[in-house]
Every structure is written in structure tokens, then in C-alpha cells.
């Protein structure tokens, strides 16, 4: 049944950066924006509109330097993750907010940015299937699930998993009734026309084709992750 007692207000900060994947952001945003007593902030490095990897442009509400203190910190994924994994202004912002945020979260390859910021060491986490092998480089345990909750780290798999992630987090932050109500209003009742949404169920030839088409991005991403891991090892020694 519905909760009658007053709910504490929540502040959610969702990161924008050039070439993010829009559904990584807008799927969870749709859920968060429907949560009661919740303020969602779209945060970018500058006040200028930010263009997604497929051309959708979103106007931020505030910048990383003007952001309020956040209860929930969220990072989407996308091609732009490669640059953000070594972008000090974002990594510094994540470090700063992580000291007080109740939950540190990401969807898809946004999880790699959390890893690059040193926020996943010793945690179980999910990311897009093409990048699962990179998580151990950041000291994280890769878990093949749509949503992974490990203490106050909540991460989601690739792109569409963002809606599952958002609903799971809504249940944690509010209650299951609230999450179920949001799901019903969104009519989130997936019935995909093809059983090809996972490398485990898709045709092996199709999986290989996708791997080959993305290999240039994955190679660059792997090089960056290895460089970060090596630097951390040097600093630790």
C-alpha cells in the first residue's frame, strides 16, 4: 500500500558530457523525475547544451562547479566515456560528491568513469557487455546482471538496463509501491520483437559482427583503462 508518512527530499545529480548515450540518461531520468519529493539536476562542465552521440542535445541545469550537494550521483555511458575517464574536472567532481552522497551510481559504460575515479575498488558492478572485461582493471568485480547493488554502489548494464536501474533505485530510495506505480505509469512492460538483446541469446555471427564494428572504440577504451590501472599501481608502490 502507499506510504503515508512524509518523505525526505532527495537531490539527484545526472552527469552530462559530450557524446553520452541519451537513453542511458533519459531512461533513469524518466523514473527519477516521477519520484515524489525529488529534484533532478542535469550537470555539465559548462552551461552550454551538451550533444549526445546520436545528436540529441540537452541543456544542463547547473555545472559541476555550481552543483549543490547531491544525495545520488549518476553517470551515463557512451562513446564520450573514453575522454571522461581521464578528464580531471569530472573525476575531481565525482570524488568531491562521493564523500557525502548516499548512493554512487552509473549505467552502461558510465560505470567505467566511476572506476576511473577510483570509486569501484572492492565493489561488484555491471556495465555494457562489450566492456565487462575492463572492470577488474579498476578493482571491481564484473557481474553480468541488468542491475547490481553493492552497498551504496548501484550500477546497470547496457543502455536499456537504465530503466530497470532507475526502478530498482526508486524502490531503494522510496519504496516498492512507488517504484511499481512509476513502472505502471510508464507502461514499462517489455516484449521485444527479437531475442537478440544479449550476447548469450543473439546469433553468434551477429555478436561477432558487433564486436568487430566496435573494436576500434573498445581498443582505445582498453588502452585508457590499462593506463589508469598502471598509474594507480605506481602510486600505490
Number of C-alpha atoms within 10 A of each C-alpha: 7 9 10 6 6 7 12 10 10 19 18 22 26 23 24 29 26 19 21 26 27 21 20 27 26 17 20 26 20 15 23 23 16 19 21 14 13 15 15 18 21 20 23 26 19 17 13 14 16 21 18 21 16 11 12 13 15 16 15 20 17 18 18 21 13 12 16 14 15 22 17 22 23 25 26 31 30 24 18 19 23 23 14 20 21 17 14 11 12 20 19 13 15 23 14 12 20 19 9 14 18 17 19 25 25 31 36 29 34 34 32 34 27 24 26 24 24 18 22 23 18 12 20 21 31 30 31 23 17 17 19 20 13 23 25 18 20 24 17 20 19 19 18 16 16 21 24 22 18 12 11 13 20 24 33 33 29 27 24 17 22 27 26 19 26 25 26 21 24 23 16 12 18 17 16 17 14 20 23 16 15 21 18 11 11 12 9 12 8 6 7 8 6 8 12 14 11 11 15 10 11 13 13 12 9 12 17 11 12 13 13 11 11 11 13 11 11 18 11 12 20 17 13 18 24 15 14 20 19 13 12 15 10 9 8 7 6
